[in-house]
Amino acid sequence: MSAPKPLYDLVLLLDTAAEDARRAEILQAAEGAIAKDGEIVNKQDWGARQLAYEIRHKQAADYHLLQFHGSPELLAQLDRTLSITDEVVRFRIIKLAPGTPAPPETRPEPRPQTAAEAAGETVPEAPAAPEAPAAEPAGVAAEAAAPAPDAA
């Protein structure tokens, strides 16, 4: 019995400043390459979203998820093509382990922004909680709890 074909996730972040036609062209080129040498299993458009941190001075990207079966040659071709395309902010191809749950059918909710983030301010990290005092050795605590002997 042959092993099942490996399943891959391609998460593609496209520059929101690029024209819609150019972003669609990049996505169609990736889908075409996959369809030519593999099989697309799932395709999701998660839309424009804030990035958790700036990437090449960009604060937002257009997110896409493609799940597919493919060969090592296809992976190398996608890696090469997406690496040299200027409008691709970031991409990641991940081989999924057997039994990995399917992605959500609906678009994930964006990360909530604080008022400071919405205003474009940098938010300092919360201070670390102070350390708890070290516990006293068992003998010391027992002596303190015992009543003092009467001196007669």
N, C-alpha and C positions, 0 to 999 in steps of 0.2 A: 504494500500500500504506500502510495507516495505521500510525502509530507504536504500539509496545506501551504499555499502560497503565503509569503509574509505580507503583512498589512503595514503600510506606512502612512504617517500623518505628515502633511506639508502645511505648516503654518506660515502664511505669507503676509507681511506687513508692507503696504504700499504707501508712498508719500501722498498725503492729502493735498499738497500744493500742486501735484501733477494734474494735468487735464484728465477729465473722466474718460475720454476716448483712449488716452495713453494707458491708464490703469486697466481698462477693459482689454486692451491689446496685449498687455503683459499677462493678464490672467488667462486669456484665450490661448496664448502661446504655451503657457505651462500646461493647460488642459489638453491642448493638441499633442504635445510631446508625450504626455501620459497616455492618452488614448491610442497613440501610434504604437507604443512599445509596452503598454500595460492595460490596466482597466481601472477606471474611476469608480469607487464604491459609494462615496458620499462627498457632497460638495455643499459648503455653507458659507454665506456671506454674513459676517458679524458687524459690518459697517465701520464707520469712523469712530474711533475711541481714543481717549487720553492714554498716553503711555505712562507707565509707572515712573519712568525716569527718562530724561532727554536722550535721544540717540541722534548723533550728528546734528545737534541743535534743532531737532524736531520734537514737538511736544504731543503730536497726535499722528495716528496712522490708520489706514483702512485695512481691517483684518479680514483674512480669508482662510478657510480650512479646507484642504482637499485630502481625502483618504483614498488610497489607491494600492493596487498590487503592481509590482514592477520588478525589473531586472537591475542588477548592479550597474549596467551600462546606462540605464535610464536615470538612475540616481546621480551618476557622474555628470551626465548631460544637464540635468536640472541644476546641480550644484554650480557648474560652470556658467550656465546661462544667467541664473539669478544673481550670481556673485558680481557679474560685470554690468548688470542693468542698473542704471543710476536711480531710477524711481523706486527700487526695492530698498526699503529702510532696513528690514531684517527678514530672514527666513530661517526655518529650521525643519529638517527632515528627520523624523523619528520612526524607528522600527518598533511597532507595538508588540508587546508580549502577548502570546495566546491567552485568551480569556479577559483581555482588557475591555472594560465596559465601553459601550458606544458613546459618542459625544452627545451632549444635549441636543434635542431637536429644535429648541428655540434658541434665539440669540441670547448669550449671557448678558446679564445686567452689567452696566458699566460700574467701575469702582466709584463710590461716592466721593465727592470733593468737599474739602473744608472751605470755609469762606476765604481763608488766607490763600489756599491753592487757586481758587477761582480768581482772586485778585492778582495772581502771578507772583506772590511772595513765597520765599522759601520758608518752610516750617522747621524750626529746630526740633531735634529729637527730645522726647520726654526724658527728664533726669532719671537715673537708675534709682531703684528703691534702696534705702539704706539696709545694710546688713543687719541681721538679727544678732543680738549679743550671744556670745558663745555660752553654752551650757556649763554650769559649774560641775566639777567632779561629784560623783554620788556621795562620797564621804563628807564633803564640805556642806552640802545641803542637808544631810541627815543631822550633823552636829548643830547646825543653826536651828533646826526644827525641834531638837530635844530640849526639855526644860533644864535650866541650870541647877546643879545640886545646891542644896542649902548649906551654907557654912555655919556651923554651930560652935 
